[in-house]
């Protein structure tokens, strides 16, 4: 299935949550500082919401965590989840099968 099936997907929220916990930074304060709603911030930190480019850049400005790193983590997370979706993988196999006939 490819390189994305070997390890547990790591959502960038895990890294960010660890970072703010190490700094003893309350989520409410970070939300206010970045202009991100508390609910959105909490969803990202608890891996329930994907990170957008704009949000990654806000985290970089507030915490100094590289936005490109965060976006690469999000991309890898998305790719790993896609490879674990049996229905999607079957669809992908069908597309590849038909593409080989072209």
C-alpha positions in Angstrom: 0.0 0.0 0.0 2.9 2.4 0.2 5.0 4.2 2.7 2.0 5.6 4.6 0.9 2.4 6.2 4.0 1.7 8.4 3.4 4.0 11.2 0.6 5.6 13.3 -0.5 8.9 11.7 0.5 11.9 13.8 -1.8 14.8 13.7 -0.1 18.2 14.0 -2.4 18.9 16.9 -0.5 16.4 19.0 2.7 18.4 18.5 1.0 21.7 19.2 -0.8 20.4 22.3 2.5 19.1 23.7 4.1 22.5 22.9 1.5 24.6 24.7 1.5 22.1 27.7 5.3 22.4 28.0 4.9 26.2 28.1 2.0 26.1 30.6 0.1 28.2 28.1 -3.7 28.1 28.6 -5.7 27.2 25.5 -7.9 30.2 26.1 -4.9 32.5 26.0 -3.6 31.0 22.8 -7.0 31.2 21.2 -7.3 34.9 22.1 -3.7 35.6 21.0 -4.2 34.0 17.6 -7.9 35.0 17.0 -8.8 31.3 16.7 -12.0 30.4 18.5 -11.5 28.2 21.5 -13.6 25.4 20.0 -11.5 25.3 16.8 -8.3 25.4 18.8 -9.4 22.6 21.1 -10.6 20.5 18.1 -7.2 20.9 16.4 -5.3 20.1 19.6 -7.4 17.0 20.2 -7.0 15.9 16.5 -10.6 16.4 15.6 -10.1 19.1 13.0 -7.5 19.4 10.3 -5.0 22.2 10.3 -5.4 24.8 7.6 -2.5 26.8 6.1 -3.7 30.0 7.8 -4.0 28.3 11.1 -0.5 26.8 10.8 0.9 30.3 10.0 -0.9 31.7 13.1 0.7 28.9 15.3 4.1 29.7 13.8 3.6 33.4 14.7 2.4 32.6 18.2 4.6 29.6 19.1 7.5 29.7 16.7 6.6 26.2 15.4 7.4 26.0 11.7 4.2 26.3 9.6 5.7 24.1 6.8 6.4 21.4 9.3 2.9 21.5 10.6 1.4 21.4 7.1 3.7 18.4 6.1 2.5 16.6 9.3 -1.1 17.4 8.2 -0.5 16.1 4.7 1.1 12.9 6.0 -1.7 12.4 8.4 -4.3 12.8 5.6 -2.4 10.4 3.3 -2.1 7.8 6.1 -5.8 8.0 6.9 -6.7 7.7 3.2 -4.6 4.5 2.9 -6.6 3.0 5.8 -9.9 3.7 4.2 -10.8 0.3 2.5 -13.6 1.8 0.4 -11.3 4.5 -1.0 -8.5 2.1 -1.6 -10.8 -0.2 -3.6 -11.9 2.8 -5.6 -8.3 3.8 -6.1 -7.4 0.3 -7.3 -10.3 0.5 -9.8 -9.1 3.8 -11.2 -5.6 2.4 -11.6 -7.0 -0.7 -13.3 -8.9 1.4 -15.8 -6.0 3.8 -16.3 -3.7 0.9 -17.2 -6.1 0.1 -20.1 -5.8 3.6 -21.6 
